[in-house]
Amino acid sequence: MVVAKVTSKGQVTIPKDVRERLGIEPGDEIEFVESDGEIKVAKHFTGSPFDKFVGYLKHLKGRTTDELIEEMRGER
């Protein structure tokens, strides 16, 4: 069990080992989820984790699969 103290301003420092397990870094948001009389803390994710890959392959648009495979394999 990990314990943290609440300051007079209502702030809590999340212990390092908890931050590391949750993957929380400076600037990240956390969420508090109430369920069955308990409050759970979780890293807040906005959108899909795949959003960062949208448009990643746009430079390949219009090329056929055969063209791409031939390019990767090189000359025979």
C-alpha positions in Angstrom: 0.0 0.0 0.0 1.3 3.5 -0.9 0.2 6.5 1.2 0.5 10.2 0.2 -0.4 13.3 2.3 -2.9 15.9 1.1 -1.7 19.5 1.4 -3.8 22.4 2.6 -4.5 23.3 -1.0 -5.8 19.8 -1.7 -2.7 18.7 -3.7 -1.1 15.3 -3.5 2.3 14.2 -4.8 1.9 10.9 -6.6 4.8 8.7 -5.4 7.5 7.9 -8.0 6.8 4.1 -8.2 3.1 4.7 -8.8 3.9 7.3 -11.5 6.2 4.8 -13.2 3.7 1.9 -13.0 1.0 4.1 -14.6 3.4 5.8 -17.1 2.6 9.2 -15.8 4.9 12.0 -16.9 5.0 15.8 -16.3 2.1 17.4 -18.2 0.0 14.2 -18.3 -3.6 14.3 -17.0 -5.0 11.8 -14.6 -8.6 10.9 -14.0 -10.5 9.9 -10.8 -13.1 7.2 -11.4 -15.6 6.4 -8.7 -16.8 2.8 -8.6 -18.5 0.8 -5.9 -17.6 3.3 -3.2 -13.9 3.5 -4.2 -12.0 6.1 -6.1 -9.5 4.9 -8.7 -6.8 6.9 -10.3 -5.8 6.3 -13.9 -3.8 8.1 -16.6 -6.2 10.0 -18.8 -6.1 9.3 -22.5 -7.7 11.6 -25.0 -8.8 10.1 -28.3 -7.5 6.9 -29.8 -3.9 5.8 -29.2 -3.8 5.3 -32.9 -4.4 9.0 -33.7 -0.7 9.8 -33.8 -0.4 7.4 -36.8 -3.1 9.1 -38.9 -1.4 10.2 -42.2 1.8 8.4 -41.4 1.8 6.5 -44.7 0.2 9.2 -46.9 3.4 9.4 -49.0 2.5 5.9 -50.2 -1.0 6.8 -51.4 -1.8 5.8 -55.0 0.9 3.1 -55.2 -0.1 -0.6 -55.6 0.9 -3.3 -53.2 3.0 -4.9 -56.0 4.9 -1.7 -56.5 5.7 -1.4 -52.8 6.8 -5.0 -52.4 9.0 -4.7 -55.5 10.6 -1.6 -54.1 11.3 -3.3 -50.7 12.8 -6.4 -52.3 15.0 -4.4 -54.7 16.2 -5.7 -58.1 16.3 -9.4 -58.7 
